[in-house]
Amino acid sequence: MLKELKLYPKYVSMSLRSGLSYKADSIIMMISFAITEVVSLATIYLIVGTVPAIGIWTFPTLAFLFGFTLVPKAIDHIFTDELWLLAYWAIRRGELDIFMTRPLSPLYQFVAQTFKWDGIGELAVGIVIMCIFAPQAGIAWTAGGVIALILCAVLGIFCFAGIKLLFASIAFWVKYAGIFLNTVYDLSNYAKYPVRYMGKAFASIMFFVIPFGLFLYYPVECLVTGANIWWAVLWSAVAAAILLTLAFTVWHLGIRRYESAGN
């Protein structure tokens, strides 16, 4: 583990140098991420901006929720986006072969090889939106509340990574798992809205099956309602532990049956 941690800055440095070789492309991607999220927020305003409130949710609180969901999602994109390739073609094409011959974890090498700094645009938009709408959202801020929200964001990163690894690893059995990962990952978009108003069955899925609602929506709901946000920290930690355990289990089972492209 210490060896991997020491090597990681070198992987990041190589990825950044590679990205900077195409500065225009990288900047355009970063801006496009930012514009996409700003347009999404504008769409929310067009839908609910003329309505005084949806239950406890006003436009400022919805905007704050929207901004918060972007933070762990963007950071996960920056560090673990390579898992999408695992789901799509890395296993089918035998691209793990080179990583299997090195004295490091194949998963670590595969994920660390790319640092997606275009996600910084999405991250910046999320933080700016939170800062703009936090005063208007009527949230009673405390030092403990801020720390708890940061912890929820950090745990959300691990939850995103666990979900991606879990469903990408299905490719060891079906060769192409992109459809599974896409379908599940798209559910995260619903956590930008009041999940509890989407019907009991769907809300149950979002909280207890694919728990985007638990680690994205619930922390902000606690802040808006004045509930104890440390419950959100606890349940986010439980979700992260379960998801990562399942993900690593499926990965290890899959890597044992991995066959190179020649087979």
C-alpha positions in Angstrom: 0.0 0.0 0.0 2.8 2.5 0.9 4.5 1.7 -2.4 1.3 2.5 -4.3 0.8 5.8 -2.4 4.4 6.8 -3.2 3.9 6.0 -6.9 0.6 7.8 -7.3 1.9 11.3 -7.7 4.1 10.1 -10.5 1.0 8.6 -12.3 -0.8 11.9 -11.8 2.2 13.9 -13.1 2.4 11.7 -16.2 -1.3 12.0 -16.9 -1.2 15.8 -16.5 1.8 16.1 -18.9 -0.1 14.0 -21.4 -3.2 16.2 -21.0 -1.2 19.4 -21.3 0.1 18.1 -24.6 -3.4 18.9 -25.9 -4.2 22.0 -23.9 -7.1 23.2 -26.1 -8.9 19.9 -25.9 -8.5 19.7 -22.1 -9.7 23.2 -21.6 -12.7 22.7 -23.9 -13.6 19.5 -22.1 -13.4 21.3 -18.7 -15.6 24.2 -19.9 -18.1 21.8 -21.5 -18.5 20.0 -18.2 -19.1 23.3 -16.4 -21.6 24.6 -19.1 -23.5 21.3 -19.0 -24.1 21.6 -15.2 -25.0 25.3 -15.4 -27.6 24.5 -18.1 -28.9 21.7 -15.9 -29.4 24.1 -13.0 -31.1 26.6 -15.3 -33.5 23.8 -16.4 -34.3 23.2 -12.7 -35.1 26.9 -12.3 -37.4 26.9 -15.3 -39.2 23.9 -13.9 -39.6 25.0 -10.2 -38.5 28.7 -10.2 -42.0 30.0 -10.5 -43.3 27.7 -7.8 -42.9 29.0 -4.2 -41.9 25.6 -2.9 -42.2 21.8 -3.3 -42.8 20.7 0.2 -39.7 21.9 2.1 -37.8 22.5 -1.1 -37.4 26.0 -2.5 -35.3 26.8 -5.5 -32.3 27.9 -3.4 -32.4 24.6 -1.4 -32.7 22.6 -4.6 -29.8 24.6 -6.1 -27.7 23.8 -3.0 -28.6 20.1 -3.3 -27.7 20.2 -7.0 -24.3 21.8 -6.2 -23.6 19.3 -3.5 -24.3 16.3 -5.7 -21.7 17.5 -8.2 -18.8 17.6 -5.7 -18.3 13.9 -5.0 -19.3 13.0 -8.5 -16.7 15.3 -10.0 -13.9 14.1 -7.7 -14.8 10.5 -8.5 -14.6 11.4 -12.2 -11.2 13.0 -11.7 -9.7 9.9 -10.0 -11.6 6.8 -11.1 -13.0 7.6 -14.5 -10.9 4.8 -16.1 -13.3 2.3 -14.6 -15.7 3.1 -17.5 -13.1 1.5 -19.8 -13.1 -1.6 -17.7 -16.9 -1.9 -18.3 -16.7 -1.2 -22.0 -13.7 -2.8 -23.6 -10.6 -3.3 -21.4 -11.5 -6.9 -20.5 -12.9 -7.8 -23.9 -9.7 -6.6 -25.6 -7.3 -8.1 -23.1 -6.0 -4.7 -22.0 -5.4 -5.9 -18.5 -2.6 -8.2 -19.7 0.1 -5.6 -19.2 -1.0 -4.8 -15.7 -1.0 -8.5 -14.7 2.7 -8.8 -15.3 3.8 -6.0 -13.0 4.4 -6.2 -9.2 1.6 -3.9 -8.4 -2.2 -4.3 -8.0 -3.7 -4.5 -11.5 -6.7 -2.5 -10.3 -4.5 0.2 -8.8 -2.5 0.5 -12.0 -5.6 0.6 -14.2 -7.3 3.3 -12.2 -4.2 5.4 -11.6 -3.1 5.6 -15.2 -5.4 8.5 -16.0 -6.1 11.7 -14.0 -9.2 13.3 -15.5 -8.5 16.9 -14.8 -11.4 18.0 -17.0 -13.6 17.1 -14.0 -12.2 20.2 -12.2 -14.8 22.3 -14.2 -17.7 20.2 -12.8 -16.2 20.4 -9.3 -15.7 24.2 -9.5 -19.4 24.6 -10.6 -20.6 22.5 -7.7 -18.7 24.5 -5.1 -19.6 27.8 -6.6 -23.3 26.9 -6.7 -23.2 25.8 -3.1 -21.5 29.0 -2.0 -24.0 31.2 -3.9 -27.2 29.5 -2.7 -26.1 28.5 0.9 -27.1 31.9 2.3 -30.4 31.8 0.5 -31.3 28.3 1.5 -32.0 29.2 5.1 -29.7 26.6 6.5 -28.5 27.1 10.1 -24.8 26.5 9.7 -22.6 25.3 12.5 -19.0 24.1 12.5 -20.2 20.6 13.1 -22.6 20.8 10.2 -19.9 21.9 7.8 -17.5 19.1 8.9 -20.3 16.6 8.6 -21.2 17.8 5.1 -17.5 17.5 4.0 -17.4 14.0 5.4 -20.5 13.1 3.5 -18.9 14.4 0.3 -15.8 12.3 1.0 -17.8 9.2 1.7 -19.8 9.9 -1.5 -16.6 9.7 -3.5 -16.0 6.2 -2.1 -19.7 5.3 -2.8 -19.4 6.4 -6.4 -16.1 4.5 -6.9 -17.7 1.4 -5.3 -20.7 1.5 -7.6 -18.5 1.9 -10.7 -16.1 -0.9 -9.8 -19.0 -3.2 -8.8 -20.8 -2.9 -12.1 -17.8 -2.5 -14.3 -16.4 -5.8 -12.9 -19.4 -7.6 -14.3 -17.5 -7.4 -17.6 -15.4 -10.3 -16.4 -18.4 -12.5 -17.0 -20.3 -10.7 -19.8 -17.3 -9.0 -21.5 -19.4 -5.8 -22.1 -20.8 -4.3 -18.9 -21.3 -0.7 -20.2 -25.1 -1.0 -20.3 -25.2 -2.1 -16.7 -22.9 0.7 -15.5 -24.7 3.3 -17.6 -28.1 2.4 -16.4 -27.1 2.4 -12.7 -24.9 5.5 -12.9 -27.7 7.5 -14.5 -29.8 7.0 -11.4 -27.4 9.5 -9.7 -29.1 12.3 -11.6 -32.3 11.7 -9.7 -30.6 12.4 -6.4 -30.4 16.1 -7.6 -34.1 16.3 -6.9 -36.3 15.6 -3.8 -36.1 11.8 -3.8 -38.9 11.3 -1.3 -41.4 12.8 -3.7 -40.7 10.2 -6.4 -42.9 7.4 -4.9 -42.1 4.9 -2.2 -40.9 2.2 -4.5 -38.4 4.4 -6.4 -37.3 6.1 -3.2 -36.6 2.8 -1.6 -34.3 1.8 -4.5 -32.5 5.1 -4.2 -31.9 4.7 -0.5 -31.4 1.0 0.0 -30.5 -0.7 -3.3 -28.5 1.8 -5.3 -28.1 4.3 -2.5 -27.5 7.6 -4.4 -30.3 9.1 -2.4 -28.6 8.1 0.8 -25.2 9.7 0.3 -26.2 12.6 -2.1 -29.7 13.7 -1.2 -30.1 12.7 2.5 -27.2 14.9 3.9 -28.7 18.1 2.3 -32.2 17.1 3.4 -30.9 16.9 7.0 -29.5 20.4 6.7 -32.7 21.8 5.2 -35.0 20.2 7.8 -32.6 20.8 10.7 -32.3 17.1 11.4 -29.0 15.6 12.8 -26.7 15.5 9.8 -24.4 13.1 11.6 -27.0 10.4 10.8 -26.3 11.1 7.2 -22.6 10.7 7.9 -23.2 7.3 9.6 -25.4 5.9 6.8 -23.1 7.2 4.1 -20.2 5.4 5.8 -22.3 2.2 6.0 -23.2 2.6 2.3 -19.5 3.1 1.4 -18.3 0.1 3.4 -21.0 -2.2 1.8 -20.4 -1.0 -1.7 -16.6 -1.2 -1.5 -16.8 -4.6 0.1 -19.1 -5.9 -2.7 -17.0 -4.2 -5.4 -13.7 -5.6 -4.3 -15.2 -9.0 -3.8 -16.6 -9.1 -7.4 -13.4 -7.7 -8.8 -11.3 -10.4 -7.1 -13.6 -13.1 -8.2 -13.5 -11.7 -11.7 -9.8 -11.2 -12.0 -9.3 -14.9 -11.1 -11.2 -15.9 -14.3 -9.7 -13.2 -16.5 -8.5 -14.5 -19.9 -6.1 -12.5 -22.1 -7.2 -11.3 -25.6 -5.5 -14.4 -27.1 -7.9 -16.6 -25.4 
